[in-house]
Amino acid sequence: ILIRLRKTRMKKRVYIAYTGGTIGMKQVDGIYLPVPNHLQALMTANPAFHHPDLPDYTIHQYDPLFDSPDMTPADWSKIARDICDNYHDYDGFIVLHGTVTMSYTASALAFMLNGLDKPVIITGSQIPLGELRSDAQDNLISSLLLVAHAFVIPEVGLYFNSRLFRGCRTVKVDADGFDAFASPNFPALVTLGVDVEIREGLVRRPSSPPLSASDLGEIAATAVVGTFRLFPGVSARTLENMLQPPLRGLV
């Protein structure tokens, strides 16, 4: 069932965890680099981010800013702990993230955050906010509006190019286009067009608080698990090599 999202009369507070990624990069000598405080300066200078319909927001910039291809389970745990530490002071959370491993982080947080009853949206962009044709402004503003609306979506979602997906159902499908993410086996929770619509029946109900976070960093340090894709003609020797120590599990 599709219903329209309703605006809330109360000004909500949103915590933005700026972990890094293309969205806040600056072109230096022809190369895009993560420059500290550059994203905040762009948002301060842009009237769109001061619109009265937007919630109040606080930006916490990670130091150092992460390059998303280098993300590890320890970094996922850091983000989860950050959300837990600020959970009672804010109505919702946005994680600004690089697109390369965004789906991995969204999936991890969906299982790590136990007792979640507030929205957590992960987003980013294909082109930095400071560029003329950037998709960053729409992704960030739309995420702020979704987190702050009266209809609460109490789960981890990934927002990109007018759609909010369940985080643990997403995959990156395009490295160059704006429609970079898809959810092949589950419909989008929210679609933004002329109207903002939500599939109410698909949204998870709030979990029972209090919020807690599983520490995948500690688990990953001891449980070495790999993946192996079978294909016609695969040799037994290939699989035998995969099963050598320190591997402790194989999917």
BABA-182431 format. One record per residue: chain; x negated, y negated, z of N, C-alpha, C, O in turn; residue in one letter; residue number from 0. Coordinates in steps of 0.1 Angstrom, whole numbers. Atoms other than C-alpha are relative to their C-alpha. Layout:
REM BABA-182431
REC  chain     nx     ny     nz    cax    cay    caz     cx     cy     cz     ox     oy     oz  resn  resi
REC      A      X      Y      Z      X      Y      Z      X      Y      Z      X      Y      Z     a   NUM
...
***
This chain:
REM BABA-182431
REC  chain     nx     ny     nz    cax    cay    caz     cx     cy     cz     ox     oy     oz  resn  resi
REC      A     -9     12      0      0      0      0     -9    -12      0    -18    -13      8     i     0
REC      A      7     12      0    -13    -34     -9      7    -11      7     19    -13      5     l     1
REC      A     -6     12     -7     -7    -64     14    -10    -12     -1    -22    -10     -4     i     2
REC      A      9     12      0    -20    -99     14     -6     -3     13      0     -1     23     r     3
REC      A      6      3    -12    -45   -109     39      5    -14      5      8    -23     -3     l     4
REC      A     -5     12     -6    -33   -136     63    -11     -8      7    -19     -2     14     r     5
REC      A     10      8     -7    -53   -165     76      3     -1     15     15      0     19     k     6
REC      A     -2      1    -15    -58   -168    113     -1    -15      4     -8    -23     -3     t     7
REC      A      0     14     -4    -51   -200    131    -12     -3      9    -16    -15     11     r     8
REC      A     11      2    -10    -80   -195    156    -13      1     -8    -15      9    -17     m     9
REC      A     13      1      6   -115   -204    146     -8     12      5    -11     12     17     k    10
REC      A      8    -11     -5   -135   -172    148    -15     -2     -1    -19    -11     -8     k    11
REC      A     14      2      0   -172   -168    154     -7     13     -6     -3     24     -2     r    12
REC      A      6    -11      8   -194   -147    131    -15      0      2    -21    -11      1     v    13
REC      A     14     -2     -2   -229   -134    137     -6      5    -14     -2     16    -18     y    14
REC      A      7     -4     13   -251   -132    105    -14      4      3    -22     -3      7     i    15
REC      A     14     -6     -2   -281   -109    108     -7     -1    -14     -4      7    -23     a    16
REC      A      7      2     12   -304   -121     80    -12      8      0    -23      4      5     y    17
REC      A     11    -10      0   -327    -91     74    -10     -3    -11    -21      2    -10     t    18
REC      A      9      2     11   -341   -102     41      8      2    -13     20      2    -13     g    19
REC      A     -6     -3     13   -334    -94      4      0    -12     -9     -4    -23     -6     g    20
REC      A      0     10     11   -329   -113    -28      8    -12      3      4    -23     -1     t    21
REC      A    -10     11     -2   -301   -135    -15     -7    -12      6     -3    -24      3     i    22
REC      A      7     11     -5   -326   -157      4    -14     -3     -5    -21    -11      0     g    23
REC      A     13      1      5   -356   -155    -18     -2    -14     -8      8    -20    -12     m    24
REC      A      4     12      7   -374   -185    -34    -10      3    -10    -19     11     -8     k    25
REC      A     10     -3     11   -393   -186    -67    -13     -8      3    -13    -20      4     q    26
REC      A     14      6     -2   -430   -193    -60     -9      5    -10    -12     17    -11     v    27
REC      A      9     -4     11   -453   -193    -90      6     11     -8     -1     20    -13     d    28
REC      A     -6     -9      9   -428   -174   -110      4     13      6      9     22     -1     g    29
REC      A     -3    -12     -7   -422   -147    -84     10     -3     11      8    -13     19     i    30
REC      A     -9      2    -11   -393   -144    -60     -6      6     12    -10     18     13     y    31
REC      A      6     -4    -13   -405   -142    -24     10     -3     11     17    -13     10     l    32
REC      A     -8      4    -12   -387   -141     10     -7    -11      8    -17     -8     14     p    33
REC      A      5     11     -7   -394   -175     24      8     -3     13     20     -6     11     v    34
REC      A     -8      3    -13   -384   -180     61      7    -14     -1      1    -24     -5     p    35
REC      A     -8     12     -1   -357   -206     66      5     -6    -13     12    -16    -13     n    36
REC      A     -4      5     13   -351   -211     29     15      2     -2     22     -7     -6     h    37
REC      A    -14     -3      1   -317   -195     30      8    -10      8     18    -15      4     l    38
REC      A     -7      9     -9   -306   -216     60      0    -14     -6     11    -21     -5     q    39
REC      A      0     13      6   -317   -248     42      9     -2    -11     16    -12    -13     a    40
REC      A     -9      1     11   -297   -240     11     14      0      5     22     -7      0     l    41
REC      A    -14      0     -6   -266   -232     32      3    -14      6     15    -18      5     m    42
REC      A     -2     13     -7   -270   -265     52      3    -10    -11     11    -19     -8     t    43
REC      A     -2     10     11   -272   -285     19     12      2     -9     15     -6    -17     a    44
REC      A    -11     -4      9   -242   -267      3     13     -3      7     16      3     17     n    45
REC      A    -13      4     -6   -208   -283     11      9     12      2     18     13     11     p    46
REC      A     -9    -12      0   -191   -249      4     -1      7     13      9     13     18     a    47
REC      A      2     -8    -13   -206   -234     36      4     -8     12      3     -4     24     f    48
REC      A     -5      8    -11   -191   -262     57     15     -2     -2     21    -11      5     h    49
REC      A    -14      2      3   -155   -258     44      7      4     13      4     13     20     h    50
REC      A     -7     -2    -13   -130   -260     73      7     14      1     10     19     12     p    51
REC      A     -6    -13      0   -115   -226     63    -10     11      4     -5     22      7     d    52
REC      A     10    -10     -4   -147   -208     71     -2      1     15      1     -9     22     l    53
REC      A      2     -2    -15   -154   -194    106    -13     -7      4    -22    -10     -4     p    54
REC      A     13      5     -5   -182   -208    128     -9     12     -1     -5     24      1     d    55
REC      A     10    -11      1   -213   -187    122    -14     -4      5    -18    -16      5     y    56
REC      A     13      1     -5   -247   -182    137     -9      9     -9     -5     21    -11     t    57
REC      A     10     -8      8   -277   -170    116    -12      4      8    -19     -5     13     i    58
REC      A     12     -5     -7   -303   -148    132     -9      5    -11     -6     16    -17     h    59
REC      A     10     -4     10   -333   -145    109    -10     10      6    -16      7     16     q    60
REC      A      9    -10     -5   -354   -114    113    -14     -5     -3    -17    -11    -13     y    61
REC      A     15      4      2   -392   -119    117     -8     13      2    -10     18     14     d    62
REC      A      0      5     14   -406   -106     95     13      4     -7     20     13     -3     p    63
REC      A    -11     -4      9   -379   -105     68     -4     13     -7    -15     15    -11     l    64
REC      A      2    -14      6   -375    -69     55      0     -1    -15      8     -9    -21     f    65
REC      A     -2     -3     15   -381    -59     19      7     13      0      2     24      5     d    66
REC      A     -9    -11     -1   -353    -34     15     -5     13     -5     -2     24      1     s    67
REC      A      6    -13      4   -373     -7     -4     -8      6     12    -10     18     12     p    68
REC      A      8     -5    -11   -394     -4     28      8      3     13      2      7     23     d    69
REC      A     -9     -3    -11   -364      1     51     -2     15      5     -4     24     -3     m    70
REC      A      1    -13     -7   -367     30     76     11      2     10     17     -8     13     t    71
REC      A    -10     -2    -11   -344     46    102     -3     -9     12      7    -13     19     p    72
REC      A      3      9    -11   -363     25    128      6    -14     -3     11    -20      7     a    73
REC      A     -6     13      3   -351     -6    110     15      0      1     21    -10      5     d    74
REC      A    -15     -2     -2   -315      7    109      3     -1     15     13     -8     19     w    75
REC      A     -2      1    -15   -318     11    147     -1    -14      5      7    -18     14     s    76
REC      A      2     14     -4   -330    -24    150     12     -9     -3     17    -17      5     k    77
REC      A    -12      7      3   -300    -38    132     12      4      9     19     -4     13     i    78
REC      A    -11     -5     -9   -276    -16    152     -1     -6     14      9    -10     20     a    79
REC      A      2      6    -14   -291    -28    185      3    -14      0      8    -20     10     r    80
REC      A     -3     15      1   -289    -64    173     15     -2      1     19    -12      8     d    81
REC      A    -14      2      0   -252    -60    167      6      3     14     14     -4     19     i    82
REC      A     -4     -3    -14   -247    -43    201     -3    -11     10      5    -14     18     c    83
REC      A      4     10     -9   -266    -70    219      8    -13     -1     10    -20      9     d    84
REC      A     -8     12      2   -244    -97    204     15      2     -1     23     -6     -5     n    85
REC      A    -13     -4      4   -212    -78    202     11     -8      8     21    -11      2     y    86
REC      A    -11      6     -8   -192    -95    230      1    -15     -3     10    -22      2     h    87
REC      A      0     14      2   -201   -130    218      6     -4    -13      8    -16    -16     d    88
REC      A     -5      3     14   -187   -128    182     11      9     -3     13     20      2     y    89
REC      A    -12     -7      5   -156   -117    164     -3     10    -11      5     18    -14     d    90
REC      A      4     -8     11   -174   -101    135    -15     -2     -4    -21    -11      1     g    91
REC      A     14      0      3   -208    -94    119     -2      1    -15      5      9    -22     f    92
REC      A      4     -1     14   -224    -99     85    -15      4      0    -23     -3      7     i    93
REC      A     14     -4      2   -257    -82     76     -4     -3    -14      0      2    -24     v    94
REC      A      5      4     13   -276    -99     47    -12      9     -3    -21     10      6     l    95
REC      A      8    -11      3   -296    -72     30     -4      1    -14      3     -4    -23     h    96
REC      A      4     -3     14   -316    -63     -1      9     11     -6     14     19      1     g    97
REC      A    -10    -10      7   -296    -43    -27     -6     13     -2      2     23     -4     t    98
REC      A      6    -13      4   -321    -15    -33      4     11     10      8     22      5     v    99
REC      A     -4    -10    -10   -313      3      0     12     -4      8     15      1     19     t   100
REC      A    -12      5     -8   -281    -15     10     10     11      3     15     12     14     m   101
REC      A     -9    -10     -3   -260     16      6     -5     10     11      3     15     19     s   102
REC      A      5     -8    -10   -283     36     28      2     -6     14      6      1     23     y   103
REC      A     -2      7    -13   -281     10     56     15      0      3     18      2     15     t   104
REC      A    -15      0     -2   -243      7     52      4     14      5     12     15     15     a   105
REC      A     -4    -13     -4   -240     45     55     -5      3     14      2      9     23     s   106
REC      A      6     -3    -13   -264     47     85      8     -7     11     11     -1     21     a   107
REC      A     -7      8    -10   -246     19    104     14      5      3     19      5     14     l   108
REC      A    -14     -5     -2   -212     35     98      0     11     10     10     13     17     a   109
REC      A      0    -12    -10   -223     66    118     -7     -4     13     -5      3     23     f   110
REC      A      7      4    -12   -246     48    143      8     -8     10      7     -6     22     m   111
REC      A     -8      9     -9   -221     23    157     12      7      5     22      8     -2     l   112
REC      A    -11     -7     -6   -198     42    180      8     -9      8      3    -17     16     n   113
REC      A     -9      9     -8   -168     25    195      2    -13     -7      5    -23      0     g   114
REC      A     -1     13      7   -166     -2    168     15     -4     -1     23      4     -6     l   115
REC      A    -13      5      2   -135    -23    169      0    -15     -6     10    -22     -5     d   116
REC      A      2     13      7   -148    -54    150     -6      3    -14    -13     13    -16     k   117
REC      A      5     -2     14   -157    -58    113    -15     -3     -1    -20    -12      5     p   118
REC      A     14      2      4   -193    -54    101     -1      2    -15      2     12    -20     v   119
REC      A      1      0     15   -199    -63     65    -14     -2     -4    -21    -12      0     i   120
REC      A     14      1      6   -232    -58     46      2     -5    -14      9      0    -22     i   121
REC      A      0      5     13   -238    -79     16    -13     -6     -4    -22     -7      5     t   122
REC      A     13      6      5   -265    -96     -5      3     -5    -14     15     -9    -17     g   123
REC      A     -2      5     13   -269   -106    -41    -10      5    -10    -21     10     -6     s   124
REC      A      9     -4     10   -285    -98    -74     -9    -12     -4    -21    -10     -9     q   125
REC      A      7     12      3   -297   -134    -79      0     -9     13     10    -10     19     i   126
REC      A      1      8    -12   -310   -157    -51     10    -11      1     14    -16     -9     p   127
REC      A     -9     11     -2   -287   -183    -36     -4    -13     -7      4    -21    -11     l   128
REC      A      5     12      6   -309   -211    -49      0     -1    -15     -2    -12    -20     g   129
REC      A      0      0     15   -305   -202    -86     14     -4     -5     24     -2      2     e   130
REC      A    -12      6      5   -279   -217   -108     11     11     -2     23      8      1     l   131
REC      A    -10    -11      4   -261   -184   -119      1     10     11      5     22      9     r   132
REC      A      0     -9    -11   -263   -168    -85     14      6      4     24     -2      3     s   133
REC      A    -12     -6     -5   -237   -144    -72      0      0     16     10      5     22     d   134
REC      A      2      0    -15   -249   -150    -36     11     -8      7     16     -4     17     a   135
REC      A     -9      8     -7   -225   -178    -27     14      7      1     20      7     12     q   136
REC      A    -13     -6     -1   -193   -159    -36     -1     12      9      8     14     17     d   137
REC      A      1    -12     -9   -206   -127    -18      0     -4     14      7      2     23     n   138
REC      A      2      3    -14   -215   -145     14     13     -7      5     18     -4     16     l   139
REC      A    -12      7     -4   -184   -169     15     12     10      1     19     10     11     i   140
REC      A    -11    -10      0   -160   -140      7     -2      9     12      8     13     19     s   141
REC      A      3     -8    -11   -177   -119     34      4     -7     13     10     -1     22     s   142
REC      A     -4      8    -12   -172   -147     60     15     -1      1     20      1     12     l   143
REC      A    -14      1     -1   -136   -151     51      7     14      4     16     14     12     l   144
REC      A     -6    -13     -3   -129   -113     53     -3      3     15      6      9     22     l   145
REC      A      2     -3    -14   -146   -110     87      9     -9      9     12     -4     20     v   146
REC      A     -8      9     -8   -126   -140    100     15      1     -1     22     -6      7     a   147
REC      A    -15      0      1    -91   -131     88      7      7     11      1     15     18     h   148
REC      A     -8     -5    -11    -63   -121    111      1     15     -1      1     22      9     a   149
REC      A      0    -14      2    -62    -86     96    -14      6      2    -23      4     -6     f   150
REC      A     14     -5     -3    -92    -69    113     -3     13     -7      6     22     -6     v   151
REC      A      4    -13      6   -111    -42     94    -11      5      9    -23      2      7     i   152
REC      A     10     -4    -10   -129    -25    123     -9     12     -4    -10     22      2     p   153
REC      A     10    -10      5   -155     -5    103    -11     -7     -7    -11    -19    -10     e   154
REC      A     11      6      7   -187    -10     85      3      1    -15      6     11    -21     v   155
REC      A     -3      1     15   -181    -22     49    -11     -6     -8    -20    -13     -2     g   156
REC      A     10      6     10   -202    -32     19      8     -8     -9     17     -3    -17     l   157
REC      A     -7     10      9   -190    -63      0     -9     -4    -11    -20     -8     -9     y   158
REC      A      7      5     12   -201    -70    -35      9     -2    -11     18      7    -14     f   159
REC      A     -7      3     12   -186    -86    -65     15      2      1     21     10     -7     n   160
REC      A    -15      1     -2   -150    -91    -52      6     13      5     18     14      5     s   161
REC      A     -5    -12     -6   -147    -57    -36     -7      4     13    -19      3     14     r   162
REC      A      5     -5    -13   -151    -44      0      2     15      0     13     20      0     l   163
REC      A      0    -15      0   -160     -7      1     -2      5     14     -9     -2     23     f   164
REC      A      4     -6    -13   -162     16     31    -15      3     -2    -20      9    -12     r   165
REC      A     15      0      2   -200     15     37     -6     14     -3    -15     15    -11     g   166
REC      A      6    -13      2   -206     52     39      5      8    -12      3     20    -14     c   167
REC      A     -5     -5     12   -189     58      6     -6     -6    -13     -2     -4    -24     r   168
REC      A      5      8     11   -210     35    -16    -13      6     -6    -20     14      0     t   169
REC      A     13     -4      7   -238     40    -41     -3    -12    -10      6    -18    -15     v   170
REC      A      4     10     10   -258     15    -62      0      6    -14     -6     16    -16     k   171
REC      A     -2     -5     13   -249     19    -98     -6     -9    -11     -7     -4    -23     v   172
REC      A      5      9     10   -265    -11   -116    -10     -9      6     -7    -16     16     d   173
REC      A     11      9     -5   -298    -29   -110      0    -14     -6     -6    -23     -1     a   174
REC      A      0     13      7   -290    -58   -134     13     -7      0     13    -19      0     d   175
REC      A    -13      7      1   -253    -65   -134      5     -4     14      0      1     24     g   176
REC      A     -6      4    -13   -232    -82   -107      9     11      6     10     11     19     f   177
REC      A     -8    -11     -5   -210    -51   -104     -9     11      4     -9     22     -2     d   178
REC      A     12     -9     -3   -239    -33    -87      4     12      8     -4     22      8     a   179
REC      A     -3    -11     -9   -221    -10    -63     14      6     -3     23     -1     -8     f   180
REC      A    -13     -7      3   -193     15    -66      2     10     12     -6     13     20     a   181
REC      A     -4    -10     -9   -174     40    -44      7     11     -7     19     11     -8     s   182
REC      A     -6     -9     10   -168     69    -67     11      9      5     20     13     -2     p   183
REC      A     -9    -10     -6   -148     91    -43     10     -6     10     17      2     17     n   184
REC      A     -9      7     -9   -129     65    -23      3    -14     -5     -6    -21     -9     f   185
REC      A     -4     13      5   -109     34    -33     -6    -11      8    -10     -9     20     p   186
REC      A      5     12     -8   -121     -1    -23     11     -3     10     23     -2      8     a   187
REC      A     -9      4    -11   -106    -13     10      7    -13     -3     19    -15      0     l   188
REC      A     -5     14      3   -102    -49     -2     -4     -3    -15    -15      0    -19     v   189
REC      A      3      5     13   -100    -64    -37      3    -15      0     14    -19      4     t   190
REC      A     -2     15      1   -104   -102    -42      1     -4    -14     -8     -2    -23     l   191
REC      A     -2      6     13    -89   -118    -72      6    -13      2      2    -21     10     g   192
REC      A     -8     12     -3    -64   -146    -75      5      1     15      6     -9     22     v   193
REC      A     -4     -2    -14    -50   -131    -43    -10      9      6    -18     16      0     d   194
REC      A      8     -9     -7    -68   -113    -16      8     11      6     18      9     13     v   195
REC      A     -8    -11     -3    -54    -78    -11     -8     11      7    -19     13      5     e   196
REC      A      6    -11     -8    -61    -50     13      9     12      0     21     12      1     i   197
REC      A     -7    -12     -1    -52    -14     13      1      5     14     -8     11     19     r   198
REC      A     -2     -2    -14    -39    -12     48     -1     14      4     -7     17     15     e   199
REC      A      0    -14     -4    -34     25     49    -13      7     -1    -14     18      5     g   200
REC      A     13     -6      1    -70     32     41    -10     -4     11    -20      2     13     l   201
REC      A      9      6    -10    -85     11     69      0      9     12     11     12     17     v   202
REC      A      1     -7    -12    -98     30     99      6     -8     12      5    -20     12     r   203
REC      A     -4      6    -12    -82     22    132    -11     -3     10    -21      4      9     r   204
REC      A     12      3     -9   -104      6    159     -3     13      9      5     20     13     p   205
REC      A      4    -11     -8   -125     31    178      1     -5     15      3    -16     18     s   206
REC      A     -1      3    -14   -124     33    216    -13     -6      5    -24      0      4     s   207
REC      A     12      6     -5   -149      8    231     -4      8     13      4     15     18     p   208
REC      A     10     11      4   -175      3    246     -8      4    -12    -10     16    -15     p   209
REC      A      9     -3     11   -198      0    216    -13      5      4    -19      1     14     l   210
REC      A     13     -5     -2   -229     20    215     -7      3    -13      0      5    -23     s   211
REC      A      7     -3     13   -256     27    189     -9     12      2    -17     12     11     a   212
REC      A      9    -11      1   -273     59    181    -14     -5     -5    -14    -13    -14     s   213
REC      A     13      5      4   -311     55    177     -6     10    -10    -11     20     -6     d   214
REC      A      5     -9     10   -320     71    144    -15     -1     -1    -21      8     -7     l   215
REC      A     15      1      1   -356     59    147     -6     11      8    -16     17      3     g   216
REC      A      6    -11     -8   -363     84    175      3     13     -7     -5     22     -6     e   217
REC      A     -4    -13      6   -344    112    157     -9      2    -13    -14     13    -14     i   218
REC      A      8     -1     12   -363    105    124    -14      4      3    -21     10     -5     a   219
REC      A     14     -3     -4   -396    107    142     -3     14      3    -14     19      1     a   220
REC      A      1    -14     -3   -390    143    152      6     10     -9      2     21    -11     t   221
REC      A     -7     -9      9   -366    157    127     -3     -4    -15      2    -13    -20     a   222
REC      A      4      3     14   -383    158     93      9      8     -9      8     20    -10     v   223
REC      A    -10     -6      8   -355    165     68     -2     -5    -14     -4    -17    -17     v   224
REC      A      2      4     14   -358    165     30     13      4     -8     22     11     -3     g   225
REC      A    -11     -3     10   -334    168      0     -6      7    -12    -17      3    -16     t   226
REC      A      5     -7     12   -337    191    -30     11      2     -9     21      8     -5     f   227
REC      A    -11     -2     10   -316    190    -61     -3     12     -9    -13     12    -16     r   228
REC      A      2    -11      9   -312    223    -79      3     -3    -14     11    -12    -17     l   229
REC      A     -2      2     14   -314    224   -116     -3     13     -8    -11     21     -3     f   230
REC      A      3    -12      7   -314    252   -142    -15      2     -4    -21     -7     -9     p   231
REC      A     14     -2      3   -348    268   -145    -10     -3     11    -22     -1      9     g   232
REC      A      8      3    -11   -361    257   -112     -8     12      5     -2     23      6     v   233
REC      A      8    -12     -4   -390    279   -100      1      2     15      2     -8     23     s   234
REC      A      0     -3    -14   -391    296    -66    -12     -7      6    -11    -11     18     a   235
REC      A     12      6     -6   -426    282    -61      2    -15      3     -3    -20     14     r   236
REC      A     -4     14     -3   -412    246    -63      7     -1     14      4     -9     22     t   237
REC      A     -7      0    -13   -388    254    -34     -9      4     11     -8     -1     22     l   238
REC      A      9     -4    -10   -415    272    -15     -9    -11      5    -12    -13     17     e   239
REC      A      8     12     -3   -437    241    -16      8    -10      8      2    -16     17     n   240
REC      A     -8      9     -7   -408    220     -4      2      4     15      3     -4     24     m   241
REC      A     -3     -5    -14   -404    242     27    -12      1      9    -11      6     20     l   242
REC      A     12      0     -8   -439    238     40      1    -10     11      8    -20     10     q   243
REC      A      0      9    -11   -445    222     74     -6    -14     -5    -14    -14    -14     p   244
REC      A     -8      1    -13   -438    196     88     15      0     -2     22     -4      7     p   245
REC      A    -14      0      3   -404    200     71      8      9     10      4     20     13     l   246
REC      A     -7     -8     -9   -378    211     96     15      2     -4     23      9      2     r   247
REC      A    -14     -2      5   -346    209     75      0     -4    -14     -7    -13    -18     g   248
REC      A     -1      3     15   -336    208     38     15      0     -4     22     10     -1     l   249
REC      A    -13      1      6   -304    197     22      0      4    -15     10      4    -21     v   250
***
